[in-house]
């Protein structure tokens, strides 16, 4: 499984479409552990580009602070799960919390 975390200054970017880079975290879901991490610079932000690009990166889930409804629908079309409402933290802490079931998701900070 590969999880994408949008980044700004090394932590979760609160608005998905405004991130500088993505942390791509590989995990062993059965063992509940991180097996690898890479960072990638996304293509220019335009509607529909990021879901297709992340699908090409073999991403199966995105954890973000906020994402618009249209973007969430585009991710669903690519078979990528979206978890919105996460708090700003390092990608490793966010994914570890997701894996151990303690990830707290508040309200989606994006309203479009």
N, C-alpha and C positions, 0 to 999 in steps of 0.2 A: 504494500500500500504506500502511496506517495501523497503527502499532504502539503498544500501550498499555503504559505503565510505571507501576505503583502507586508512589505517593510518600509519604514521611514526611520532613519537614524538608528538602524539596527533592531528596532522593536516593531511590534505590530502597528501597521498604519491603520488609523481609525476609519478612513474612507478607502475602500478597495481600489477605486479607479484613480486614486492620486498617489499610489505607491511609487517608490523609486526602484525597488528591486523586489524579488520574491525569494524567500527561503523555500527550498524544496526539500522536505524532510521525508526520508524513507523510513518506514517502520515495519516491524514484524508484529502484526496485530495479535497473533497467538501468544507470543512471549511478552507482548506489551512493552517493547523497547525500540528506541531509535537505532537504526542501523546505518544511517548516513545522512549527510546534509550537503547541499550545494546551494549556491545563490545564482540567480539569473536575472538579467536585465530584460524586462518585457518590451515588446514592440510598442510604438506610440499608441496611446489610448484612443480608441475609436469604438463605437458601439459594435459589439460582437467579436472583436479581435481577441481579447484576453481569454474568453472561454475556449475558443478554438486553439489558441497558442498553448494554454495549460493542458488541454487534452493531448496535444502533440508531445508534451513533456511527461505524459503518462500519469498525470495527477488524478486522484480519485476523490479528493475532498479538499475544500478550501475553508480555512478558519479566518474570519475577519471581524473587524469592529462594526462595519456597516457596508451594506450593498443594496442598491436599488432593486425593486421588484423585477424590472425587465431583465437586468443582468442575472438575477437568480433563475429566471426562466430559461435564459440562454445556457446557463450552466447545467440545468436539468436536462436540456436537449443533448448535451454532451455526456450525460451520465455522471456528472460530478456533483457530489453532495456539497451543500453550503451550510456552514454554521456561522451565523452572524450574531453580534452582540458580545464578542470577547473583549476583554480589557487589554490595554497596551502592556506587553511584557515581551520577553525574549521568545523567539520561536521554539527553543528547546523546552522552556517551561510550559508554554501553551500546549505543545504536543504531548508532553509528559502528563499534564493534567487531563487532556483528552483521553489518553490511553488508560489512565487509572480511574477514570470516571468522575474526576473532581472539577472538570472544566465548567466554570460558571458562565452562562450566556445571559447577558442582560438584554436590554432593548436594542434593536437594530438602530445604529446611530445615523443611518442614511434615510432620508425621507422622500426619495424620488425613485 
